[in-house]
């Protein structure tokens, strides 16, 4: 028997009463309405974290534009900073366990160093133990050249610098992360300023999608497609 205090909880009582009524109606009508009833009691569907960040290890986020898809290099900074801010605000990592991505980009900007230095080596130079490594495959603001329908497609890998290996995902290709925000669809910007704003907003959505990989969140609030 459930504790008496459980039945004194108004929200529990209401949910139980609604569920019971739906079950009775389902039995009487033969209709399958258990789906809505389950959502009412259990809450909206959610994405689970794809990887648990280790709070005692040094991390760095690196967005690498190997194929020169981004119109501006600054956009990777916008995306990675958004991801960093979200991770810190969620308390997924202490601030002293997340190396600013700007330090990584300073190393990557050195062309000779970039040719000789692997991402793992870069992580070592920064003092990182884990690299959240993202490569950009697709970046576009419009699919038809007329309306704004921005998309960014990337691949994510978690690299363990100490072990010198990829720890997630199991496939060499990486986790395919696609962002196609409905909130940014509409008329294609005409001015340079408006286009820059759209680019920045898309980069911020990309950063949000990266951060959301590491915490549970509602599917309807997810930035990834």
C-alpha positions as CSV (number, residue, x, y, z in Angstrom):
1,X,0.0,0.0,0.0
2,X,1.3,3.5,-0.9
3,X,2.0,5.9,1.9
4,X,-0.9,8.1,2.9
5,X,1.2,11.2,2.1
6,X,1.3,10.2,-1.6
7,X,-2.5,10.5,-1.9
8,X,-2.4,13.9,-0.2
9,X,-0.3,15.3,-3.1
10,X,-2.8,17.2,-5.3
11,X,-0.8,16.9,-8.5
12,X,-0.4,13.1,-8.0
13,X,-4.1,12.8,-7.3
14,X,-5.1,14.7,-10.4
15,X,-2.7,12.7,-12.6
16,X,-3.9,9.4,-11.2
17,X,-7.6,10.4,-11.6
18,X,-7.1,11.4,-15.2
19,X,-5.1,8.2,-16.0
20,X,-7.8,6.1,-14.4
21,X,-10.6,7.9,-16.3
22,X,-8.6,7.3,-19.6
23,X,-8.2,3.6,-18.8
24,X,-11.9,3.3,-18.2
25,X,-12.7,5.1,-21.5
26,X,-10.2,2.9,-23.3
27,X,-11.8,-0.2,-22.0
28,X,-15.3,1.0,-22.8
29,X,-14.6,2.3,-26.4
30,X,-11.8,-0.1,-27.4
31,X,-9.7,2.9,-28.5
32,X,-6.0,3.2,-27.8
33,X,-5.6,6.4,-25.9
34,X,-2.8,5.2,-23.6
35,X,-0.3,7.2,-25.5
36,X,-1.7,10.6,-24.4
37,X,-2.3,9.3,-20.9
38,X,1.3,8.2,-20.6
39,X,2.6,11.5,-21.8
40,X,0.4,13.3,-19.2
41,X,1.8,11.2,-16.3
42,X,5.4,10.7,-17.5
43,X,5.9,14.1,-19.1
44,X,7.1,15.1,-22.6
45,X,9.6,12.7,-24.4
46,X,13.2,13.5,-23.7
47,X,16.7,12.9,-25.2
48,X,19.1,11.2,-22.8
49,X,22.7,12.4,-22.7
50,X,24.8,10.8,-25.4
51,X,28.0,11.1,-23.2
52,X,28.6,11.9,-19.5
53,X,31.2,14.5,-19.0
54,X,33.8,13.6,-16.3
55,X,33.8,16.5,-13.8
56,X,37.4,15.8,-12.6
57,X,39.0,15.9,-16.0
58,X,40.2,18.9,-18.2
59,X,38.1,19.4,-21.3
60,X,38.3,21.5,-24.4
61,X,35.8,22.0,-27.3
62,X,37.3,22.3,-30.8
63,X,35.3,23.0,-33.9
64,X,37.5,22.3,-36.9
65,X,36.5,23.6,-40.4
66,X,38.7,21.3,-42.4
67,X,36.5,21.8,-45.6
68,X,36.2,25.5,-45.3
69,X,32.4,25.4,-45.1
70,X,32.1,28.3,-42.7
71,X,31.9,31.8,-44.3
72,X,33.7,33.3,-41.3
73,X,36.2,31.7,-38.9
74,X,34.6,33.7,-36.1
75,X,31.5,31.5,-36.3
76,X,33.2,28.5,-34.8
77,X,34.1,30.7,-31.9
78,X,30.5,31.8,-31.5
79,X,29.3,28.1,-31.6
80,X,32.0,26.8,-29.2
81,X,31.4,29.7,-26.7
82,X,27.7,29.0,-26.7
83,X,28.4,25.3,-26.0
84,X,30.8,26.3,-23.2
85,X,28.3,28.7,-21.6
86,X,25.5,26.1,-21.7
87,X,27.8,23.4,-20.2
88,X,28.9,25.7,-17.4
89,X,25.5,27.1,-16.6
90,X,24.2,23.5,-16.4
91,X,27.0,22.7,-14.0
92,X,28.1,19.8,-16.2
93,X,31.7,20.8,-15.6
94,X,33.4,23.2,-13.2
95,X,34.7,26.3,-14.8
96,X,38.3,25.3,-14.1
97,X,37.8,22.0,-16.0
98,X,36.8,23.6,-19.3
99,X,39.6,25.2,-21.3
100,X,38.4,28.1,-23.4
101,X,38.2,27.1,-27.1
102,X,40.0,30.4,-28.0
103,X,43.2,28.8,-26.8
104,X,42.7,25.9,-29.2
105,X,41.9,28.2,-32.1
106,X,45.1,30.2,-31.4
107,X,47.1,27.0,-32.0
108,X,45.1,25.9,-35.0
109,X,45.6,29.3,-36.6
110,X,49.3,28.6,-36.8
111,X,49.5,27.0,-40.2
112,X,52.8,25.2,-39.8
113,X,51.8,24.0,-36.3
114,X,48.5,22.7,-37.7
115,X,50.2,20.6,-40.3
116,X,52.5,19.0,-37.8
117,X,50.2,18.7,-34.8
118,X,47.3,16.3,-34.4
119,X,44.2,17.2,-32.4
120,X,45.4,15.0,-29.5
121,X,48.8,16.7,-29.6
122,X,47.0,20.1,-29.5
123,X,45.0,18.8,-26.5
124,X,48.2,17.9,-24.7
125,X,49.7,21.4,-25.3
126,X,46.6,23.0,-23.9
127,X,46.7,20.7,-20.8
128,X,43.4,19.0,-21.8
129,X,42.6,15.4,-21.0
130,X,39.5,15.2,-23.2
131,X,38.8,16.9,-26.5
132,X,35.2,17.4,-27.7
133,X,36.1,17.5,-31.4
134,X,33.6,18.7,-34.1
135,X,34.2,18.9,-37.8
136,X,31.9,20.9,-40.0
137,X,30.6,19.2,-43.2
138,X,27.6,21.4,-44.2
139,X,26.8,25.0,-43.7
140,X,24.1,26.8,-45.7
141,X,21.6,29.5,-45.2
142,X,19.3,28.6,-48.0
143,X,18.3,25.5,-49.9
144,X,16.6,27.3,-52.8
145,X,18.5,30.6,-52.9
146,X,15.3,32.5,-52.2
147,X,14.1,31.6,-48.6
148,X,16.1,31.2,-45.5
149,X,16.3,27.6,-44.4
150,X,19.7,27.3,-42.6
151,X,21.4,24.0,-42.0
152,X,24.6,23.0,-40.3
153,X,25.8,19.4,-40.4
154,X,28.8,18.3,-38.4
155,X,30.4,15.2,-36.9
156,X,31.3,14.9,-33.2
157,X,34.0,12.7,-31.5
158,X,35.2,12.5,-27.9
159,X,39.0,12.0,-27.8
160,X,40.8,10.9,-24.7
161,X,44.2,12.7,-24.8
162,X,45.7,10.5,-22.1
163,X,44.8,7.2,-23.8
164,X,45.4,8.7,-27.2
165,X,42.3,7.3,-28.7
166,X,38.6,8.0,-29.6
167,X,36.3,6.9,-26.8
168,X,33.0,7.9,-28.4
169,X,31.3,7.0,-30.6
170,X,32.4,3.6,-31.7
171,X,32.3,4.5,-35.4
172,X,35.3,6.3,-37.0
173,X,32.9,8.6,-38.8
174,X,31.7,10.2,-35.6
175,X,28.2,11.2,-34.4
176,X,26.3,13.0,-37.1
177,X,24.9,16.2,-35.6
178,X,22.5,18.1,-37.8
179,X,20.9,21.4,-36.9
180,X,18.0,22.9,-38.9
181,X,16.2,25.3,-36.7
182,X,12.6,26.2,-37.7
183,X,12.9,29.4,-35.8
184,X,15.4,30.8,-38.3
185,X,13.4,29.9,-41.4
186,X,11.7,32.7,-43.4
187,X,12.7,35.3,-45.9
188,X,16.3,35.3,-47.0
189,X,18.2,38.3,-45.6
190,X,19.2,41.0,-48.2
191,X,21.6,43.2,-46.3
192,X,25.1,42.1,-45.1
193,X,24.1,42.9,-41.5
194,X,21.0,40.8,-41.6
195,X,22.9,37.9,-43.2
196,X,25.6,38.2,-40.5
197,X,22.8,38.0,-37.8
198,X,21.4,34.9,-39.4
199,X,24.8,33.3,-39.5
200,X,25.5,34.1,-35.9
201,X,22.1,32.8,-34.8
202,X,22.8,29.5,-36.7
203,X,26.2,29.2,-35.0
204,X,24.5,29.7,-31.6
205,X,22.0,27.0,-32.4
206,X,24.9,24.7,-33.3
207,X,26.6,25.5,-30.0
208,X,23.3,24.7,-28.1
209,X,23.0,21.4,-30.0
210,X,26.6,20.5,-28.9
211,X,25.9,21.2,-25.3
212,X,22.6,19.4,-25.3
213,X,24.5,16.2,-26.2
214,X,25.6,16.0,-22.6
215,X,22.4,16.6,-20.7
216,X,18.9,15.3,-20.6
217,X,16.4,17.6,-22.3
218,X,13.0,17.6,-23.9
219,X,12.9,16.6,-27.6
220,X,10.7,19.6,-28.4
221,X,13.4,21.9,-27.0
222,X,16.3,20.2,-28.8
223,X,18.4,22.1,-31.3
224,X,19.4,19.1,-33.2
225,X,17.3,17.8,-36.0
